[in-house]
Amino acid sequence: MPDLATRYLGLDLRSPLVASCSPLTGRLDTLRRLDDAGVGAVVLPSLFEEQIEQEELEIERMLTTGSDAFGEASSFFPELADYNTGPDRYLTLLEGAKAALGVPVVASLNGATVGGWLRYAHLLEQAGADAIELNAYQVAADPRRSGAELEDELVDLVGSVVGSVGVPVAVKLSPYWSSLAHLAVRLDRAGAAGLVLFNRFYQPDLDLNTFRAVPHLVLSTSQELRLPVRWIGLLAGRVGCSLAATSGVHTFEDVAKALLAGADVTMMASALLQHGPEYLRDLQESLHWWMEDNGYDSVAQLRGSAAQLTGPDPSGFERANYAQTLASFSTQIPEVP
Ligand SMILES: Cc1cc2nc3c(=O)[nH]c(=O)nc-3n(C[C@H](O)[C@H](O)[C@H](O)COP(=O)(O)O)c2cc1C
């Protein structure tokens, strides 16, 4: 039977099928089911700095209101001040996951300030995270800030976090950087142990009744995998760090494509939310079968065999096939209505 073992962020995983951040990785019962179904590693949902600050502000307000209203009962407040604020719930989940699971547990962090990123990364490490994934989710909407400035900021931030924790640090990127290959190399040099490609942006919708932009979460489809596969294919062998494919991994074919392009692991959220954690078993079985059928003994052998640097068709990942793609489409149209 083909060997599915892989290495990701310097960690040994039994399988390249990883559960990325989603509500399924935010609960111990579903985390256990993922583990039982053969997951290679799990990434807990992101700890958002804004959420923590919000919680802390609310507790602060509660304390202030309470002290004003019940001055005579102030002895009660020191206890309240120790109340579980901020990241405590997250750290409890992380500790629980570490105790309950046999696979690596990656904690995800979405900071808002440099101090926040460092402070919480440190707490995640202390709580036992095997690695930390930095969720660099940012909409570059400020016209005064250049791409170069934003890149520098991210590279500095990653360098600071890497320098302040002892566990490996992965960076989950969006595809909206102007020179992604350059940024990837800089992040690699700054010490990132892995790049997670790509964060999926949830575009707001416009509500025609209220005329407001409203959040609208739609699960992915396999179609979305092409973007991560292209970029993993381009980056494999050009960066020393691990590469994870996320966005659009649904079927065993998707997993095979991402590995062929050079991914060390494939991450899933939508497919697992749709089919449940046990779907991993079907995927694993089909992947075994596909590898056997195609003469692959191991993921190590399969990984990157179709990447740009090592594969049979380097031009396929770049502009060279643009005209060809357009031309091939026009021959498929039977008749213009
Ligand atoms: C309901 C839901 C919650 C998510 N929460 C997070 C999160 O907290 N942090 C994060 O980095 N990604 C989060 N994601 C993104 C997923 O981890 C994943 O990168 C994205 O959905 C693309 O993968 P998919 O095509 O397998 O869904 C979330 C996705 C879903 C559907």
The ligand as a Tripos MOL2 file, in Angstrom:
@<TRIPOS>MOLECULE
LIG
   31    33     1     0     0
SMALL
NO_CHARGES

@<TRIPOS>ATOM
      1 C1        -16.8910   28.4420    8.2350 C.3       1 LIG1
      2 C2        -15.4300   28.7020    7.9630 C.ar      1 LIG1
      3 C3        -14.6270   29.2430    8.9520 C.ar      1 LIG1
      4 C4        -13.2690   29.5100    8.6810 C.ar      1 LIG1
      5 N1        -12.4860   30.0480    9.6520 N.ar      1 LIG1
      6 C5        -11.1860   30.3400    9.3790 C.ar      1 LIG1
      7 C6        -10.3280   30.9060   10.3580 C.ar      1 LIG1
      8 O1        -10.7230   31.1320   11.5140 O.2       1 LIG1
      9 N2         -9.0520   31.1760   10.0060 N.ar      1 LIG1
     10 C7         -8.5480   30.9180    8.7620 C.ar      1 LIG1
     11 O2         -7.3630   31.1690    8.4960 O.2       1 LIG1
     12 N3         -9.3330   30.3660    7.8220 N.ar      1 LIG1
     13 C8        -10.6210   30.0840    8.1060 C.ar      1 LIG1
     14 N4        -11.4050   29.5230    7.1410 N.ar      1 LIG1
     15 C9        -10.8060   29.2620    5.8260 C.3       1 LIG1
     16 C10       -10.4400   27.7940    5.6720 C.3       1 LIG1
     17 O3         -9.5060   27.3780    6.6330 O.3       1 LIG1
     18 C11        -9.8920   27.5090    4.2770 C.3       1 LIG1
     19 O4         -8.6160   28.1130    4.1070 O.3       1 LIG1
     20 C12       -10.8040   28.0200    3.1780 C.3       1 LIG1
     21 O5        -12.1620   27.7230    3.4630 O.3       1 LIG1
     22 C13       -10.4440   27.3750    1.8440 C.3       1 LIG1
     23 O6        -10.4600   25.9830    1.9380 O.3       1 LIG1
     24 P1        -11.6940   25.0830    1.4120 P.3       1 LIG1
     25 O7        -11.7980   25.3130   -0.0400 O.co2     1 LIG1
     26 O8        -11.3060   23.6880    1.7720 O.co2     1 LIG1
     27 O9        -12.9020   25.5510    2.1430 O.co2     1 LIG1
     28 C14       -12.7410   29.2310    7.4020 C.ar      1 LIG1
     29 C15       -13.5670   28.6350    6.4370 C.ar      1 LIG1
     30 C16       -14.8830   28.3570    6.6990 C.ar      1 LIG1
     31 C17       -15.7300   27.7420    5.6200 C.3       1 LIG1
@<TRIPOS>BOND
     1     1     2 1
     2     2     3 ar
     3     2    30 ar
     4     3     4 ar
     5     4     5 ar
     6     4    28 ar
     7     5     6 ar
     8     6     7 ar
     9     6    13 1
    10     7     8 2
    11     7     9 ar
    12     9    10 ar
    13    10    11 2
    14    10    12 ar
    15    12    13 ar
    16    13    14 ar
    17    14    15 1
    18    14    28 ar
    19    15    16 1
    20    16    17 1
    21    16    18 1
    22    18    19 1
    23    18    20 1
    24    20    21 1
    25    20    22 1
    26    22    23 1
    27    23    24 1
    28    24    25 2
    29    24    26 1
    30    24    27 1
    31    28    29 ar
    32    29    30 ar
    33    30    31 1
@<TRIPOS>SUBSTRUCTURE
     1 LIG1         1 GROUP 0 **** ****
